[in-house]
Amino acid sequence: MRFRGALLPAALLAVAGCMVGPDYRRPDVPVPPAWGEAAAAHATGGPSPTPLSEWWLSLHDPLLDRLVERALEANLGVQEAEARVRAARALRSAAVADLLPTLNTGGGYSRFRNSANAPGAPNGSLNGHVENLYQAGFDASWELDFFGGIRRSVEAADADVDASVEDLRDVLVTLLGEVANQYVAYRGAVQQQEIAESNVATQQATLELTRRRLAAGLASELDVVRAEAQVATTAAQIPTLETEESLATHRLTVLLDAPLEEVRAELAPAAPIPEAEPSIPVGLPSELLRRRPDIRRVERQLASATARIGVATADLYPRVSLLGVAGLESFRTSDFFDPASKFYSLGPALLWPVFDGGKIRAEIAVEDARAQELLAAYRLSILGAIAEVEDALVALDREKKRGEELAAAVRANQRAATLARQLYGEGLTDFLSVLDAERSLFESQDAFVASERAATLDLVALYKALGGGWEAKQPKASVVATASP
């Protein structure tokens, strides 16, 4: 009871103590009031667009929705990030434990005999006599956080937990974007392959027609050779597209942690390249500071580094601890619980570094430099995020316009190829016109599909740059909850 009574005033003094080091305040970084001109073509204008938290639903592809769900559950990168969150929480608990007293208990038995011939042994002493010693008790210590070093450590650990959570969310944003990218790449490669195969078939028919005309004396051998070269040139595109298809499939197996054959079977049914809703909730540039997990992670790392300046600064000041020992000690078991066997000791201890060769001040300088580094990284991350959004907006806007022109080119080339083959069959034009028309048709069709794919990939990049999707899998409360000390 006396021990507890002595600890209470000391605890009150510790709570009332100051906290050395700088108090953290989130840096005020200026951001543009609005996006560039390209945002006007994609800003929300229609009713209730798909929210950023579920942006992939705007692509209206049920298979993509299923792939996203599977990736959220099975991706190993997410599991790795969740483990880092749990580790940060455990470290935070260890930091909080330093605020509390430590109590150890133990006991022991020893049998000893002192030398009767030891130098200085008094005559008639018990030297040379065998004795038993029984001991049991506990010891306690409590470092009183007068200057806030331990509290700063807890503050830093809190920020580290927050940073690990934001890292997990950033992994989710990257994962969702990568799943969509590989799925779109797969669909684009398949469609380009189908176009190449269709053109090979058409060009093969033209080749057969030319051979018949050669046999009838209506065409030259040069026309046949040119037709054969065009068929081979178009067919040569197919292996490259098959490689792109396989690479996208392999990457999806890694993202989903699923067998290759299972993913192939799931992707096998034909489907178009996903196309998004016309309106996108781009919001304001200032919202990036709230939405982007990578920005929020760096800001939390900056908060942790600022708190660690205080942790290092506290080492300049004395450390005061309360120490206590109590227990029972006896030479005989029969006397062990006798009141006369009790012993105890209680008192404060002070440790104050007087000279350390400048080590503590060097450590303070190190922590201050780390904070300055993270401040620069925080500002850079904001600038980079704004540039990413602007780039994605411009790329998406220009690619959509390019796609409109390519669609018109495909329609015109289809008509031109049909007319060229018809006129050639009637002997009203030369074979070079047919070759040129068919080559132009294939190139425009291939470019149009590539533009469709690029536009959807630009859209995915925009959603990723806006920080969309991390809410899709909220970590369990046991992973991210932070208790107050």
C-alpha positions, 0 to 999 in steps of 0.5 A: 500500500505504501508502494502504491501511495508513493507511485501516485504522486509521481505518476501525476508529475509525469502526466503533467510533465512537458513534451520536448521536441516539435509538435506536428502540424500537417504542412500547408501545400498549395494546390491548383483550384481546378483541373486543366481544360481536358477535365471539362470533357470528363467531369461529372455531368450526368446523374449518379456516376459510379463512385471512385470507390468502385470505379471498375463498375463503370466499365460494365464488364461482369467478368472484370468485376469477378476478377477484382473481387478475387484479387482483393481476396487472394492477392499476395501483395495485399496479404503482405501489406496486411502483415505489415499493418499487424507488425506496426500495431504490435510495435505500437503496443510495445511503445505504449508498454513503456509508459507503464510500470514493469513488474517481475517476480521470481524465486530461488534456492541455493545451497552454499558453503563459505571457505573457513580459510578465506582471508579475513574470515573471523574466528568462530564465524560460520565459515565452512558451515553449509547453509540453505537460502530460500528466496521469493519476491518481486521487483518493479520499475517505472520510468517517469516520462517527465520530458515526453520521450516515451509519449513522443515514441507512442505518437510516432508509433501511432503515425507508423500504424497510420502509414502502414494502413495507407500503404495497404490502401495504396497496394489496393489502388495499384492492384485494382488498376493492374487487374483492369490493365491486364484484362483490357490488354488481354481483350485488346490483344484478342480483338487485334488477333481476330482482326488480323485473322479476318484480314488474312482470310480476306487477303487469302481470298484475294490471292486465290482470285489473283491466281485464277486470273493469272491462269486465265491470262488476266493477271501477272505473276507479279500480282500473285507474288504481291498478294502472297507477300501481303498475306504473309505480312498480315499473318506475321502480326498474329504471333506477336498478338498471341504473345501479348495475350499470353503475357496478360493472362500470366500476369493475371494469374499472379494477381489472382494467385490462381492456376493458369488453366483456370484463368484461361478458361475464365477469360475464354468467352469472347467479350469486347474491350470495356468502355467507361461511362461518359462522366467521371467524378474527377473532383477538385485537386485539393481532394487528392490530399484526402483520397490518394493513399500514397500522399497520406502515407508520406504525410503520416511518415512525416508525422512519425519522423517529427515525433522521433525528433522529440524522442531523440531530444528527450535523451538530453534530459535526465531519466527518473525511475522508481525502483522497488524490490520486496520479498521473502528470504530465509535460511530455513523453510519453516521460517520462510513465511515468518514476518521477520523474513520480509525485506523490501527496498523503494526509491527513485533513480536518476540517470542523466548523460553528462558527456557522450561526445555529441552523440545525442545531438547528432541523433537529433540532427539525423531525425530532423534531417529525416523529417526534412526529407519526408517534408520534401517527399510529401510536397513532391508526392502532391505535385506528382499526383496532380501531374498524373491526373492532368496527364491522364485527363489529357491522354484520355481526351486526345485518345477519344478524339483519335478513336473517333477519327479512326472509326471514320477511317475504318468505315471509309477503308472498308468501302474502298476495299470492297470497291477495289476488289469489285473493280479488280474482279471486273478488270477495271483497276489494277491489282496495286489498288486492291493491295493498297486498299486491303492494307489500309483497311487492316491498318485502320482496323488494327489502329482503331482497336489499339485506340480503344484499348489505349482509351480504356487504359488511360481511363484506368490510369485516371481512376488510379491517379485519383486514388480510387478503389482503396475502399473496396476492401476495408481492413479488419478492425483488428488490423487497423484499430489504434487504441489510446494509451 
